[in-house]
Amino acid sequence: MEFQEPVLLIGIGGAGAKLATRASSLTGADCVIISHDSNDLNSENDIKIHTESYVNPSSYLIRAQAQKAMDKIRGKIFDYSSVIIFANLAGRAGCAISPLVASAAKEEGKKVLSFAIMPFGFEKERVFLSGVSLKRLRASCDSTVVIDNDALLESNPDLTMSKCYEITHHAVMYVATSLQKSSISNELNILSTSKDVSDVEVSLRDSIKMLYEDAPPASVRKTMLYVFGSDNVSVGKINAIAKTVSGIFNENNTSVSLATTQGNKAQVVMITSVEGLGKFESYDPLGMIPQESTLDWDTPESSIKTGIELYQLE
């Protein structure tokens, strides 16, 4: 995927707002935050989704209210050639709004890349909605990068939730700020990484282990290998880990790219293009139904007031 200037960064919800704001400060790209929570917004340029008097609105209600603000959202996107969306699909705002924003950007003819954070496995009430949102997000994006906190936790059960978020958010920043020097496959991509370690080869091993939590080896199509903190890593080790990745994945179907930056710590971040949704297929039991066979695909599920006294199950 090749980006065209100018680029707009869109952060959706709390986690998305933090990522987009940070990426904007590092790259100088323009940034817009969209959320129903005023605490996530940074400036008058951001968009507040009004959920009326509801204190704890559902994702369906937030999505319905966001649909009323689509003209405003399209206005923010209009002057840009490329759009990068940051959203936590485990959060209500990210899950509700990100498919709408991606669809609007696609309809406007923009290049669209999304970073989608998936929930922990024990967050049962969020798994289904995140799976549905991921399917819709992929349909409207040129490329989607999935960050699975659950896979990181499975590989590192000693980590706290806050530490998992810290590691994955840090990895997203690595990739987002390196896009001018590298490329992203036009498919579903899995981001995998490791906790802070002193040995880059250990980091690579943990990154591969995290990848295999999400996708079977046969589904791998292409891998981009980022080695950060290259000042602390010998050229021999960089060459060794590149050969290791080439040996693990079929070289006929996989190419390995390498991006290096300066830094105090050495860490490996992998972006792996995969075929299919891998473990995320099980998040949405109805996901096996083809899009063309889904009658209500064009209109995402939302909670809309009809004026009829009928209770809505959410």
Backbone hydrogen bonds, N-H to C=O, Kabsch-Sander energy under -0.5 kcal/mol:
donor,donor_aa,acceptor,acceptor_aa,energy
8,L,82,S,-2.4
9,L,30,D,-2.7
10,I,8,L,-0.5
10,I,84,I,-3.1
11,G,9,L,-0.5
11,G,32,V,-2.3
12,I,86,F,-2.5
13,G,11,G,-0.5
13,G,34,I,-2.2
16,G,12,I,-0.9
17,A,13,G,-2.2
18,K,14,G,-1.8
19,L,15,A,-2.2
20,A,16,G,-2.7
21,T,17,A,-2.3
22,R,18,K,-2.1
23,A,19,L,-2.7
24,S,20,A,-2.3
25,S,21,T,-1.9
26,L,22,R,-1.4
27,T,23,A,-2.2
28,G,24,S,-2.6
30,D,7,V,-0.8
32,V,9,L,-2.5
34,I,11,G,-2.6
35,S,47,I,-1.9
38,S,36,H,-0.6
40,D,37,D,-1.9
41,L,38,S,-1.0
46,D,43,S,-1.3
47,I,33,I,-2.9
48,K,46,D,-0.5
49,I,35,S,-2.5
49,I,47,I,-0.5
50,H,48,K,-0.8
51,T,49,I,-0.5
54,Y,51,T,-1.8
62,I,58,S,-2.3
63,R,59,S,-2.4
64,A,60,Y,-1.9
65,Q,61,L,-2.2
66,A,62,I,-2.3
67,Q,63,R,-1.8
68,K,64,A,-0.6
68,K,65,Q,-0.7
69,A,66,A,-1.4
70,M,67,Q,-0.9
73,I,69,A,-2.1
74,R,70,M,-2.9
75,G,71,D,-1.7
76,K,72,K,-1.4
77,I,73,I,-1.5
78,F,74,R,-1.7
80,Y,77,I,-2.2
81,S,6,P,-1.9
82,S,6,P,-1.8
83,V,111,K,-3.2
84,I,8,L,-2.7
85,I,83,V,-0.5
85,I,113,L,-2.8
86,F,10,I,-2.8
87,A,115,F,-2.4
88,N,12,I,-0.7
89,L,87,A,-0.8
89,L,117,I,-1.8
90,A,117,I,-0.6
91,G,88,N,-1.7
95,C,88,N,-0.5
95,C,91,G,-2.3
96,A,92,R,-2.0
97,I,93,A,-2.9
98,S,94,G,-1.5
100,L,97,I,-0.6
101,V,97,I,-2.1
102,A,98,S,-2.5
103,S,99,P,-2.1
104,A,100,L,-2.2
105,A,101,V,-2.4
106,K,102,A,-2.3
107,E,103,S,-2.3
108,E,104,A,-1.4
109,G,106,K,-1.7
110,K,105,A,-2.4
111,K,81,S,-2.2
113,L,83,V,-2.5
114,S,143,S,-1.9
115,F,85,I,-3.2
116,A,114,S,-0.6
116,A,145,V,-2.8
117,I,87,A,-2.3
117,I,115,F,-0.5
118,M,116,A,-0.5
118,M,147,I,-2.9
123,E,120,F,-1.6
124,K,122,F,-1.9
126,R,123,E,-2.0
127,V,123,E,-1.0
128,F,124,K,-0.7
130,S,126,R,-2.1
131,G,127,V,-2.1
132,V,128,F,-2.1
133,S,129,L,-2.4
134,L,130,S,-2.3
135,K,131,G,-1.8
136,R,132,V,-2.0
137,L,133,S,-2.7
138,R,134,L,-2.6
139,A,135,K,-1.5
140,S,136,R,-0.9
140,S,137,L,-0.8
141,C,137,L,-0.9
141,C,138,R,-0.6
142,D,112,V,-1.8
143,S,112,V,-1.5
144,T,187,E,-1.3
145,V,114,S,-3.2
146,V,144,T,-0.6
146,V,189,N,-3.5
147,I,116,A,-2.9
148,D,146,V,-0.6
148,D,191,L,-0.6
149,N,118,M,-1.2
149,N,147,I,-0.8
150,D,119,P,-0.6
152,L,148,D,-1.5
153,L,149,N,-2.3
154,E,150,D,-2.3
155,S,151,A,-1.8
156,N,152,L,-1.4
159,L,156,N,-2.1
164,C,160,T,-2.1
165,Y,161,M,-2.3
166,E,162,S,-2.1
167,I,163,K,-2.4
168,T,164,C,-2.6
169,H,165,Y,-2.7
170,H,166,E,-1.8
171,A,167,I,-2.0
172,V,168,T,-2.3
173,M,169,H,-1.9
174,Y,170,H,-1.9
175,V,171,A,-2.1
176,A,172,V,-3.1
177,T,173,M,-2.2
178,S,175,V,-1.2
179,L,176,A,-0.8
181,K,178,S,-1.7
182,S,178,S,-0.8
184,I,1,M,-0.7
187,E,185,S,-1.5
188,L,274,V,-0.6
189,N,144,T,-2.9
190,I,272,T,-2.9
191,L,146,V,-3.0
191,L,189,N,-0.5
192,S,190,I,-0.5
192,S,270,M,-2.4
197,V,266,A,-0.5
200,V,198,S,-0.6
203,S,199,D,-1.8
204,L,200,V,-2.0
205,R,201,E,-2.0
206,D,202,V,-2.3
207,S,203,S,-2.1
208,I,204,L,-2.3
209,K,205,R,-2.1
210,M,206,D,-2.2
211,L,207,S,-2.1
212,Y,208,I,-2.2
213,E,209,K,-0.6
213,E,210,M,-0.8
214,D,210,M,-0.6
214,D,211,L,-1.7
215,A,211,L,-2.1
219,S,216,P,-1.9
220,V,217,P,-1.4
221,R,273,S,-3.4
222,K,273,S,-1.3
223,T,255,S,-1.4
224,M,271,I,-2.9
225,L,223,T,-0.5
225,L,257,S,-2.3
226,Y,224,M,-0.6
226,Y,269,V,-2.9
227,V,225,L,-0.5
227,V,259,A,-2.6
228,F,226,Y,-0.6
228,F,267,Q,-2.9
229,G,261,T,-0.8
230,S,261,T,-3.1
232,N,229,G,-2.0
233,V,230,S,-1.3
238,I,234,S,-2.0
239,N,235,V,-2.4
240,A,236,G,-2.1
241,I,237,K,-2.7
242,A,238,I,-1.8
243,K,239,N,-1.9
244,T,240,A,-2.1
245,V,241,I,-2.2
246,S,242,A,-2.0
247,G,243,K,-2.0
248,I,244,T,-1.9
249,F,245,V,-2.2
253,N,250,N,-1.2
254,T,250,N,-1.5
257,S,223,T,-0.9
257,S,255,S,-0.5
259,A,225,L,-1.2
261,T,227,V,-0.9
267,Q,228,F,-1.7
269,V,226,Y,-2.2
270,M,192,S,-3.1
271,I,224,M,-2.5
272,T,190,I,-2.5
272,T,270,M,-0.6
273,S,222,K,-3.2
273,S,271,I,-0.5
274,V,188,L,-2.6
275,E,219,S,-2.0
276,G,274,V,-0.5
279,K,214,D,-2.3
280,F,277,L,-1.8
281,E,278,G,-1.5
282,S,279,K,-1.2
283,Y,280,F,-0.9
284,D,280,F,-0.6
284,D,281,E,-0.5
287,G,284,D,-2.2
289,I,286,L,-1.8
293,S,290,P,-1.4
294,T,291,Q,-1.7
295,L,293,S,-0.7
297,W,294,T,-1.2
299,T,296,D,-0.6
303,S,60,Y,-1.8
304,I,302,S,-0.8
310,L,308,I,-2.6
313,L,311,Y,-0.6
314,E,312,Q,-0.5
